[in-house]
Amino acid sequence: MRTQLKTRLADHPTLLKSARRARRALRGPARRRQVRRSRAADARLVPSPVFVICGVRSGSTLLRVLLNSHPAICAPHELHLRFTRVSFDKPYAEVAMKELHLDRDELEHLLWDRVLHRQLVRSGKRILVDKTPANATHHERLLACWPKARFIFLLRHPASVVASLMESRPDRELAPTIREALTYLNGVEEARQAHPGLVVRYEDLTADPATVTKQICAYLGVRWDSHMLEYGRSEHGKFRAGIGDWSIKIRTGSIQPGRPLPEADEVHEDLRPLAKAWGYLP
């Protein structure tokens, strides 16, 4: 079919030229995006940060403090970079930045990168990990900022996520809580399908933390350190609402066992497709 199309276009030089221009026009934006990403990667102070792509109530704070206990890994509280914005108070400020080839997105990227770099310098470590759950629906923007970013996909049984959310406040209702959970969890699955990375299960992390943290260290290219399993001996900043788990469980300083997995007939129908995709249901 393609050969026939080329033959027909060859009989019409004007159409052939138009087709070639159209192909170049389509390739142009993609090439420009690739060039911008390449330049961005070269310009970043933190060229290859690590992002834990996860849902809420997925055990990300536990993973954070285990990683932060490693002498080479800085894993601060949730950073919420996507909500840290740049604005122009005057039109001529925007004009000035455009003359420097800096649009609003790139200015935000410069700010985010500087925040990560500052945290790394203060920690004296060399790898930064951000575990903000909101990144689950923001992974493309993270790659636009850091083309060499690495991902850890933290999975937890969707029904356990919902159960944990329901316990977090007495006024919660099941239907909106399921919708809230799926907003994050579907984002995790979308990112997992779109980008390479390491998949970690919360249930495995709590059952066998040594094995799982060794796998993570291998992925990050650092030597495993047994101090990771004793996170209560390290300083991790404040445990407070809005930037991570603040429950008594995480404050114990030791790894607590996860809740038992729900039976198959206990999983809400809206959660079943994702539970199957993640191997929790047959």
Steps between C-alpha positions, in 0.01 A plus 500: 500500500780740595686420174186566299451831678857606422445408133187708478664797670795471266260565213406828668814696597301772677324247722829325567662824617199575722519153655868544575438838660223348710730222622768754592242711681388199703856401584599856588318535836613154609859582415480833678359330812783247485759775470343694788501189719862428414601856586295486821676180608838666448396813690359339815690519827337169597503313167345171613268529801289205607123520532288251689179479299234388742150553628401646834512257794735272307783486752706771333605663828637168622693462176623857532647461848663168407668666202586814694686283753751410227821707513478584127123558461311815594125439517330808648134545583253544214609796289182571298701652217203506261329755724808721525435745220655803333289798397560828318363802685561728201478427125846638432648248747368225277639677192839528669509130580397407147799695371709260711309206352338431838128432511298440815554122492876526471517760777310257722737223398798713598339568837415134564851392405651760731283380788620142451861610467480708817362204692774271368775746595356540849479124547853430375364208297496435125160350407170676557167316524161677501196294595213749461184301406376786281783415261295199389297730276795725417766261372519647147581844638770351720662347192471829316703655780735207559526280187735269690271459801461151644180347632410260779140381471364422845192276487259403774178301479237757392253371758758549776559856380127573522473334842789711630339817362167411660672469837672837466183702566170401661291703252621318187253330265595199292409613146690832498790335680528239226495774236772689685718190528457411133607848391844421637510126433395528137774762461751253643391235250515745210853602597603138554386408151662805341843514664770259616570471869508271803174355631477458878206357694421642841406155624844365401671800658340437839538121482864491386650851520859380463439333164293786360739775612789304346310494170444875523867566580603291200265702279642828633859381467596520868621241749236372739530622859348316795426830674208537260308244706541706817353825377409611852868569567520761224357850473218538247348839582149554627221251444203723430181510294536619143859387447476130587367250749488628855335204672622325813598203285769691309616675816595170665826504308468135403344317207150384584325208329248588231130427531382161371398502137123502442325195368402514133130543578581797724647707215262764365416456133648839412834387642510157343651592158798668661537224760518250213747711302729511804474127567293515816209318338508213250 
